[in-house]
Amino acid sequence: MNQQKEKTPLFSKSHQPGESFNKHRKIYHLFGLLIPLIFYFNTFDYLFTTSFKETTRSISFYILLGLNIFLWIVEILRFNFEWWQDLFIKTAGKLLKEKEYTKIHSSVPFLLSNMLVVGFMPKELAVLSIAFLLIGDPVAAYVGEHYGSIRFKNGKSIQGMLGGMTSAFLAGLFFLLLVTLWLDPKSPFVLWNENGLNGIAWMVLVAGSISAFLFELISGHGLLDDNMTIPLGSSFVMVWTYSVLTGLSFSEILYSWRDLLFPH
């Protein structure tokens, strides 16, 4: 009689931990906060005069597109020329995971996801989705490494996931509090208005912060790592939630690709 294989539980204290916390990498990622800050505060509107509908959005998109092309060229070169790979590892080695020596490194999906959310998402949701990654992910990694006792098959822990969700929610709450009190009291994502609490904004924030780390849990490696899945996944969930609650279609919520790419 054939013996049945014992099923591995989804999560268990016996699963091995995932990747260790890399402080150099996490500090480097925090510089990515410049992207949503430049975008939200329309920085390029003060530097350039264009006929784009939203100057900063379009210029940011094209800059990120250029950086994406540059990084893809770097990746192609380092996987085809040993001397380039050696130079790359000597230069950026402290910022890399060991598996990134032979796979696409995380800046590629990070800039690609940023380009897409900056290009098409409402400003508040773009900032939230990037903040979930840049603030929530380091917290999840730290909590998971130091306090994670119950782990999934992929080595990630329940404690780390909950830490990521909580810190993402608090970061988003802080940002929307600034929006409500100072930055844009007329935004549809203010936490409260003259009618009381804005339930839509709260539900969008909760949906986004929770979904961000569900996507992080199932993220893979290379192009589909958490630098891609957290911003894109959470922003999609927030747009979907906002659409369901308001009755607006996706085309009414997302920014027009024509306005993004072409000046008027």
KAJO-V441399 format. One record per residue. N is the residue number from 1. RES is the residue in one letter. PSI is psi in radians with two decimals (NA if undefined). Layout:
n=N res=RES psi=PSI
n=N res=RES psi=PSI
This chain:
n=1 res=M psi=2.30
n=2 res=N psi=2.35
n=3 res=Q psi=2.32
n=4 res=Q psi=2.41
n=5 res=K psi=2.38
n=6 res=E psi=2.24
n=7 res=K psi=2.39
n=8 res=T psi=2.22
n=9 res=P psi=2.67
n=10 res=L psi=-0.78
n=11 res=F psi=2.60
n=12 res=S psi=2.76
n=13 res=K psi=-0.25
n=14 res=S psi=-0.24
n=15 res=H psi=2.54
n=16 res=Q psi=2.59
n=17 res=P psi=2.73
n=18 res=G psi=-2.54
n=19 res=E psi=2.58
n=20 res=S psi=2.79
n=21 res=F psi=2.20
n=22 res=N psi=1.76
n=23 res=K psi=-0.62
n=24 res=H psi=-0.75
n=25 res=R psi=-0.75
n=26 res=K psi=-0.67
n=27 res=I psi=-0.75
n=28 res=Y psi=-0.74
n=29 res=H psi=-0.52
n=30 res=L psi=-0.45
n=31 res=F psi=-0.34
n=32 res=G psi=-0.27
n=33 res=L psi=-0.34
n=34 res=L psi=-0.55
n=35 res=I psi=-0.97
n=36 res=P psi=-0.53
n=37 res=L psi=-0.82
n=38 res=I psi=-0.74
n=39 res=F psi=-0.89
n=40 res=Y psi=-0.68
n=41 res=F psi=0.23
n=42 res=N psi=0.76
n=43 res=T psi=-0.74
n=44 res=F psi=-0.27
n=45 res=D psi=-0.52
n=46 res=Y psi=-0.22
n=47 res=L psi=-0.46
n=48 res=F psi=2.56
n=49 res=T psi=2.02
n=50 res=T psi=3.05
n=51 res=S psi=0.28
n=52 res=F psi=2.62
n=53 res=K psi=-0.78
n=54 res=E psi=1.74
n=55 res=T psi=-0.88
n=56 res=T psi=-0.69
n=57 res=R psi=-0.85
n=58 res=S psi=-0.75
n=59 res=I psi=-0.72
n=60 res=S psi=-0.74
n=61 res=F psi=-0.81
n=62 res=Y psi=-0.62
n=63 res=I psi=-0.80
n=64 res=L psi=-0.60
n=65 res=L psi=-0.77
n=66 res=G psi=-0.72
n=67 res=L psi=-0.65
n=68 res=N psi=-0.77
n=69 res=I psi=-0.76
n=70 res=F psi=-0.80
n=71 res=L psi=-0.63
n=72 res=W psi=-0.64
n=73 res=I psi=-0.77
n=74 res=V psi=-0.77
n=75 res=E psi=-0.77
n=76 res=I psi=-0.74
n=77 res=L psi=-0.76
n=78 res=R psi=-0.42
n=79 res=F psi=-0.07
n=80 res=N psi=-0.27
n=81 res=F psi=2.05
n=82 res=E psi=-0.67
n=83 res=W psi=-0.61
n=84 res=W psi=-0.70
n=85 res=Q psi=-0.76
n=86 res=D psi=-0.76
n=87 res=L psi=-0.73
n=88 res=F psi=-0.79
n=89 res=I psi=-0.66
n=90 res=K psi=-0.62
n=91 res=T psi=-0.79
n=92 res=A psi=0.22
n=93 res=G psi=-0.72
n=94 res=K psi=-0.37
n=95 res=L psi=-0.10
n=96 res=L psi=2.55
n=97 res=K psi=2.69
n=98 res=E psi=-0.66
n=99 res=K psi=-0.29
n=100 res=E psi=-0.11
n=101 res=Y psi=-0.51
n=102 res=T psi=0.07
n=103 res=K psi=2.96
n=104 res=I psi=2.31
n=105 res=H psi=2.85
n=106 res=S psi=-0.36
n=107 res=S psi=-0.46
n=108 res=V psi=-0.99
n=109 res=P psi=-0.52
n=110 res=F psi=-0.87
n=111 res=L psi=-0.58
n=112 res=L psi=-0.79
n=113 res=S psi=-0.68
n=114 res=N psi=-0.72
n=115 res=M psi=-0.73
n=116 res=L psi=-0.74
n=117 res=V psi=-0.64
n=118 res=V psi=-0.64
n=119 res=G psi=-0.65
n=120 res=F psi=-0.34
n=121 res=M psi=2.66
n=122 res=P psi=2.55
n=123 res=K psi=-0.83
n=124 res=E psi=-0.69
n=125 res=L psi=-0.58
n=126 res=A psi=-0.81
n=127 res=V psi=-0.77
n=128 res=L psi=-0.82
n=129 res=S psi=-0.63
n=130 res=I psi=-0.66
n=131 res=A psi=-0.64
n=132 res=F psi=-0.73
n=133 res=L psi=-0.90
n=134 res=L psi=-0.43
n=135 res=I psi=-0.81
n=136 res=G psi=-0.69
n=137 res=D psi=-0.79
n=138 res=P psi=-0.67
n=139 res=V psi=-0.76
n=140 res=A psi=-0.74
n=141 res=A psi=-0.75
n=142 res=Y psi=-0.84
n=143 res=V psi=-0.73
n=144 res=G psi=-0.71
n=145 res=E psi=-0.69
n=146 res=H psi=-0.47
n=147 res=Y psi=-0.01
n=148 res=G psi=2.00
n=149 res=S psi=-0.42
n=150 res=I psi=2.02
n=151 res=R psi=2.61
n=152 res=F psi=3.03
n=153 res=K psi=-0.55
n=154 res=N psi=0.09
n=155 res=G psi=-0.20
n=156 res=K psi=2.62
n=157 res=S psi=2.72
n=158 res=I psi=-0.71
n=159 res=Q psi=-0.73
n=160 res=G psi=-0.75
n=161 res=M psi=-0.79
n=162 res=L psi=-0.64
n=163 res=G psi=-0.71
n=164 res=G psi=-0.79
n=165 res=M psi=-0.78
n=166 res=T psi=-0.82
n=167 res=S psi=-0.61
n=168 res=A psi=-0.75
n=169 res=F psi=-0.79
n=170 res=L psi=-0.69
n=171 res=A psi=-0.76
n=172 res=G psi=-0.68
n=173 res=L psi=-0.75
n=174 res=F psi=-0.78
n=175 res=F psi=-0.81
n=176 res=L psi=-0.46
n=177 res=L psi=-0.74
n=178 res=L psi=-0.71
n=179 res=V psi=-0.77
n=180 res=T psi=-0.78
n=181 res=L psi=-0.43
n=182 res=W psi=-0.90
n=183 res=L psi=-0.83
n=184 res=D psi=1.38
n=185 res=P psi=-0.23
n=186 res=K psi=0.03
n=187 res=S psi=2.52
n=188 res=P psi=-0.13
n=189 res=F psi=0.34
n=190 res=V psi=2.63
n=191 res=L psi=-0.46
n=192 res=W psi=2.81
n=193 res=N psi=-2.87
n=194 res=E psi=-0.31
n=195 res=N psi=0.02
n=196 res=G psi=-2.73
n=197 res=L psi=2.42
n=198 res=N psi=1.60
n=199 res=G psi=-0.56
n=200 res=I psi=-0.82
n=201 res=A psi=-0.73
n=202 res=W psi=-0.74
n=203 res=M psi=-0.63
n=204 res=V psi=-0.76
n=205 res=L psi=-0.80
n=206 res=V psi=-0.81
n=207 res=A psi=-0.72
n=208 res=G psi=-0.79
n=209 res=S psi=-0.60
n=210 res=I psi=-0.84
n=211 res=S psi=-0.55
n=212 res=A psi=-0.73
n=213 res=F psi=-0.10
n=214 res=L psi=-0.70
n=215 res=F psi=-0.65
n=216 res=E psi=-0.64
n=217 res=L psi=-0.64
n=218 res=I psi=0.12
n=219 res=S psi=2.70
n=220 res=G psi=-2.42
n=221 res=H psi=2.95
n=222 res=G psi=-2.28
n=223 res=L psi=-0.49
n=224 res=L psi=0.66
n=225 res=D psi=-3.05
n=226 res=D psi=-0.35
n=227 res=N psi=-0.39
n=228 res=M psi=-0.83
n=229 res=T psi=-0.61
n=230 res=I psi=-0.96
n=231 res=P psi=-0.82
n=232 res=L psi=-0.79
n=233 res=G psi=-0.84
n=234 res=S psi=-0.65
n=235 res=S psi=-0.67
n=236 res=F psi=-0.79
n=237 res=V psi=-0.71
n=238 res=M psi=-0.72
n=239 res=V psi=-0.75
n=240 res=W psi=-0.77
n=241 res=T psi=-0.79
n=242 res=Y psi=-0.69
n=243 res=S psi=-0.79
n=244 res=V psi=-0.73
n=245 res=L psi=-0.47
n=246 res=T psi=-0.32
n=247 res=G psi=0.06
n=248 res=L psi=2.55
n=249 res=S psi=2.85
n=250 res=F psi=-0.67
n=251 res=S psi=-0.44
n=252 res=E psi=-0.38
n=253 res=I psi=-0.77
n=254 res=L psi=2.67
n=255 res=Y psi=2.46
n=256 res=S psi=2.30
n=257 res=W psi=-0.51
n=258 res=R psi=-0.79
n=259 res=D psi=-0.56
n=260 res=L psi=-0.80
n=261 res=L psi=-0.50
n=262 res=F psi=2.36
n=263 res=P psi=2.74
n=264 res=H psi=NA
